[in-house]
Amino acid sequence: MTAVDPGSVERAVAHAALSVPGVAGLQPGLGRSLADAAHAQHAPGTAAPAPGAGVRARYARDSGVWHVEVRCVLTGGRRALDTARAVRARARAAVRQQAPGSCVVAVTITRIVGDAGGRALTS
């Protein structure tokens, strides 16, 4: 198998996840958030997360399997389970287009920001 850049896989998966109805955005993991914050201190005006910031992809050479984690922020008004399943399906398709072979995709819903009408959810 030819070498595939994990960054290109992450960007493709991020694009696929953001195209799913009900996905408001992607939530970077703590490590990425801290790295982005440190970079923003040295380069003012660059506070926006990098493309694919809510996606982590790694290739396990021993098994030949891509492991992908997608961290999503959802809008309300849709079932989170249905949205997570749609994200997983599109993420798998995106990985297979970038790097044919097996992949395991985990989708984590980090929060729900409001319902479809734009009203904030209360707890």
Order of alpha helices (4+ residues) and beta strands (2+ residues): alpha-beta-alpha-beta-beta-alpha-beta
